[in-house]
Amino acid sequence: MTVEKLISELNFYNKKAVSRLISIIETSTTDNELVLNQITNKLGNAYRIGITGPPGVGKSTLTNQLAKLFVSDSQKVGIIAVDPTSPFSGGALLGDRIRMNDLANTENVFIRSMATRGSMGGLSKKAVDAADILDAAGFDVIIFETVGVGQSEIDITQAADTRIVVLVPESGDSIQALKAGLMEIGDIFVLNKSDRPAAENAILALKTMLSLRNMTSTSWMPKILNTIASENRGIDLLKDEIFNHKKFLIENDLLFKNRKDKLLNRVKQITIEKLNQILWENNSLSEIEQIIMSSINGTVSPYEISNRIIKNIKLDGD
């Protein structure tokens, strides 16, 4: 089936077409652009949620239960589970259907595992493209469930409208260390497995850290919610708080603004990657090496060498 035919099938909520298109954007740079160029006019309807946090806090179980609630409201849910990359196959190390067996065959749910492929941010760059396909296919909610790599997992802010940081009571002693990362990106904080000892201390630590945020009169103040995802406790409150955050963004004209800012950052990232490819693949590496070798005596600074290399870039059409 051609790419054009697969895209046309999105109008009919064809899960096989969705799966094929995601496979295309994972493996083909040329067809990736063709797909995304043709679905742009279908984007913007899905609400994107990011669920992140350290390993072992129960993100997958939480995602599973939350998705069930959205489905019960007759909403179509797409889940992108970003897993570590297998050192052997290069694919996702953990299978989504192993963790979400009861959701895998649900009519209004689509689950896809994607490998981080070395992304230090935890969220595969291709995952954002995959979310666009789910958006174009008519999914109402898209959930990113990311590999828990701690503070470096900041790139989720470039993908989600609402960002949920999941912790457990044992995280209390390490919350201070998370300040520069997860603590600053959360719109909602979830203390999962909250029936464990030290839950009260963890909540106190969270409240202390959140009080240090730079807030204005129009800032959203994140709430801290207690859940026990394995027992489906507190998930309904989490769903309500996601709705409250979405309502806040809309009423304060922030949803469109935030999405515009994310798009700008995404365009910058794509442009940098393209220029990087042009520099190191389309230009002669031997010429670049000659520039470096001619200046190895130290009479020219690395910045001047860089300027000379840039001047030698051959852009398309030059």
C-alpha positions in Angstrom: 0.0 0.0 0.0 1.4 3.4 -1.0 2.1 6.2 1.5 -0.8 8.2 0.0 -3.2 5.3 0.4 -2.1 4.8 4.0 -2.7 8.4 4.8 -6.2 8.3 3.3 -7.0 5.3 5.5 -6.4 7.5 8.6 -9.8 9.0 7.9 -11.4 5.6 8.7 -9.5 5.1 12.0 -7.5 2.3 10.4 -5.1 0.9 13.1 -3.1 -1.0 10.5 -2.5 2.1 8.5 -1.5 4.0 11.7 0.9 1.2 12.6 2.4 1.2 9.1 2.9 4.9 9.0 4.6 5.0 12.3 6.9 2.3 11.1 7.7 4.4 8.0 8.6 7.5 10.1 10.8 5.4 12.3 12.9 4.0 9.4 12.7 6.4 6.4 13.8 10.0 6.4 12.4 10.7 3.0 9.0 9.1 3.5 8.8 10.5 7.0 8.7 14.1 5.6 6.2 13.0 2.9 3.9 11.6 5.6 4.1 14.6 7.9 3.7 17.1 5.1 0.5 15.5 4.1 -1.2 15.3 7.5 -0.4 18.8 8.8 -3.9 20.0 8.1 -5.3 17.2 10.2 -3.4 18.1 13.4 -4.3 20.0 16.6 -7.4 18.1 17.9 -5.7 15.6 20.2 -4.8 16.5 23.8 -1.3 15.3 24.6 -0.3 14.1 28.0 3.2 13.2 29.2 3.8 10.8 32.1 7.3 10.7 33.4 9.3 9.9 36.5 12.1 7.8 37.8 12.2 4.0 37.0 10.0 1.8 39.1 7.4 4.3 40.2 4.5 2.6 38.3 4.2 4.8 35.2 3.0 2.0 33.0 0.3 0.9 35.5 -0.8 4.5 35.9 -1.0 5.0 32.1 -3.0 1.8 31.8 -5.6 2.9 34.4 -5.8 6.4 33.1 -6.4 5.2 29.5 -9.3 3.0 30.7 -11.0 6.1 32.2 -10.7 8.0 29.0 -12.0 5.1 27.0 -15.0 4.9 29.4 -15.8 8.5 28.3 -15.9 7.3 24.7 -12.6 8.8 23.8 -10.0 7.3 21.6 -6.6 6.9 23.3 -3.2 6.6 21.6 -0.3 5.5 23.9 3.3 5.9 22.9 5.5 4.0 25.3 9.1 5.0 25.0 11.4 2.2 26.0 15.2 1.7 26.3 16.8 0.6 23.0 17.8 -3.0 22.7 21.6 -3.3 22.2 20.9 -6.2 19.8 18.0 -5.2 17.6 18.0 -1.4 18.1 14.3 -1.7 18.8 12.3 -1.1 22.0 13.6 -3.4 24.8 10.3 -3.7 26.7 7.1 -4.7 24.9 4.1 -2.4 25.6 1.7 -5.4 25.4 3.6 -7.1 28.2 2.8 -4.2 30.5 -0.7 -3.4 29.2 -2.2 -6.7 28.2 -5.7 -5.7 29.1 -5.6 -2.6 26.9 -3.9 -4.1 23.8 -7.1 -5.4 22.2 -9.4 -2.6 23.3 -11.2 -1.0 20.3 -10.5 2.6 21.1 -6.9 2.2 22.2 -3.7 2.1 20.1 -0.4 1.3 21.8 3.0 1.6 20.3 6.4 1.0 21.9 9.2 3.1 20.5 12.9 2.9 21.3 14.8 5.9 22.7 17.5 5.2 20.1 20.1 7.0 22.3 18.0 10.0 23.1 19.2 11.2 26.5 15.9 13.0 27.0 14.1 9.7 27.3 11.6 10.6 24.7 12.4 9.4 21.2 12.5 12.2 18.6 10.4 10.0 16.4 7.7 9.7 19.1 6.6 13.3 18.5 6.1 12.4 14.8 4.2 9.3 15.8 1.9 11.4 17.9 1.2 13.6 14.9 0.0 10.4 13.0 -2.3 9.5 16.0 -3.6 13.1 16.0 -4.4 12.9 12.3 -6.1 9.6 12.7 -8.6 11.1 15.1 -7.4 10.1 18.5 -8.7 12.3 21.2 -6.0 11.8 23.8 -2.3 10.9 23.2 -0.3 9.7 26.2 3.5 9.7 26.2 4.8 7.2 28.8 8.6 7.8 28.9 11.5 5.8 30.0 12.5 7.0 33.4 15.9 8.5 33.2 15.6 11.3 35.8 16.7 14.8 35.2 17.6 14.5 31.6 14.0 13.7 30.7 13.2 17.3 30.0 12.4 17.0 26.3 8.9 15.7 27.3 8.0 19.4 27.7 8.3 19.7 23.9 5.6 17.2 23.3 2.9 17.3 26.0 0.2 19.8 26.9 0.0 18.5 30.4 3.0 17.0 32.1 2.6 14.5 34.9 5.6 13.6 37.2 5.2 10.4 39.0 7.1 9.6 42.2 6.8 7.2 45.1 7.2 7.7 48.9 10.8 6.5 48.7 11.5 9.4 46.4 11.3 11.8 49.3 15.0 11.8 50.1 15.9 12.4 46.5 13.5 15.1 45.6 16.1 17.8 46.2 18.3 16.1 43.6 15.4 16.3 41.1 15.0 20.1 41.4 16.8 20.9 38.2 14.9 18.4 36.2 11.6 16.7 36.9 10.5 19.1 39.6 10.5 22.0 37.2 8.5 20.5 34.4 5.5 19.0 36.2 2.0 20.4 35.8 0.7 17.6 38.1 2.6 15.6 40.6 1.5 12.1 41.5 2.7 10.2 44.6 2.0 6.6 43.5 2.1 3.7 45.9 1.0 6.2 48.5 0.0 3.5 51.0 3.7 2.9 51.7 5.5 4.3 54.7 7.1 7.8 54.3 4.3 9.0 52.1 3.7 12.0 54.3 7.3 12.9 54.3 7.4 12.7 50.5 4.4 15.0 50.2 6.0 17.5 52.6 9.2 17.5 50.6 7.2 18.0 47.3 5.3 20.9 48.8 8.5 22.5 50.0 10.1 22.2 46.5 7.0 23.5 44.7 6.9 26.5 47.0 10.3 27.5 45.6 8.9 27.9 42.1 8.8 31.3 40.6 5.0 31.9 40.5 2.9 34.8 39.3 -0.7 35.7 39.9 -1.6 33.9 36.6 0.7 30.8 37.1 -0.7 27.3 37.3 0.0 25.8 40.8 0.6 22.1 40.4 -1.3 19.8 42.7 0.1 16.7 44.5 -2.2 13.7 44.1 -2.0 10.4 46.0 -2.6 7.2 43.9 -2.3 3.5 44.2 -2.4 2.6 40.5 -2.3 -1.1 41.0 -5.6 -0.8 42.9 -7.0 1.9 40.6 -7.2 4.3 43.5 -6.9 8.1 42.9 -6.9 7.7 39.1 -10.3 9.5 38.7 -8.9 12.5 40.6 -5.9 12.5 38.3 -8.2 12.5 35.3 -10.1 15.4 36.7 -7.0 17.4 37.4 -5.8 16.9 33.8 -9.1 18.4 32.7 -8.7 21.3 35.2 -5.2 22.0 33.8 -6.5 21.9 30.2 -9.3 24.3 31.2 -6.8 26.6 32.8 -4.6 26.7 29.7 -7.6 27.4 27.4 -9.1 30.1 29.7 -5.7 31.9 29.9 -4.9 31.6 26.2 -1.9 29.4 27.0 -2.8 26.2 25.1 -2.2 27.8 21.7 0.8 29.8 22.9 2.5 26.8 24.4 1.9 24.7 21.3 3.3 27.5 19.1 6.4 27.7 21.3 6.8 23.9 21.1 6.5 24.0 17.3 9.2 26.7 17.1 11.6 24.6 19.2 10.7 21.5 17.1 11.5 23.5 13.8 14.8 24.6 15.3 15.7 21.1 16.2 14.8 19.8 12.7 16.7 22.6 11.1 19.8 21.9 13.2 19.7 18.2 12.3 19.4 19.0 8.6 22.3 21.5 8.7 24.4 19.0 10.6 23.7 16.4 7.9 24.6 18.8 5.2 27.9 19.7 6.9 29.1 16.3 7.7 27.7 14.2 4.9 27.2 16.4 1.8 30.5 18.2 2.1 33.9 16.7 1.7 35.3 15.6 5.0 38.8 15.7 3.5 38.4 19.4 2.8 37.4 20.0 6.4 40.3 18.0 7.6 42.6 20.1 5.4 41.3 23.3 7.0 42.0 21.8 10.4 45.5 20.5 9.5 46.5 23.8 8.0 45.8 25.5 11.3 47.2 22.8 13.6 50.1 25.0 14.4 47.9 27.0 16.7 47.9 30.3 14.8 44.1 30.1 14.2 41.5 29.6 16.9 39.0 26.8 16.9 36.3 29.4 16.3 38.0 30.7 13.2 38.3 27.1 12.0 34.6 26.6 12.6 33.9 29.8 10.6 35.9 28.5 7.7 34.1 25.2 7.7 30.7 26.9 7.7 31.8 29.0 4.7 32.5 25.8 2.9 29.0 24.4 3.4 27.3 23.7 0.1 23.6 24.1 0.5 21.1 22.8 -2.1 20.9 25.2 -5.0 24.3 26.7 -4.5 
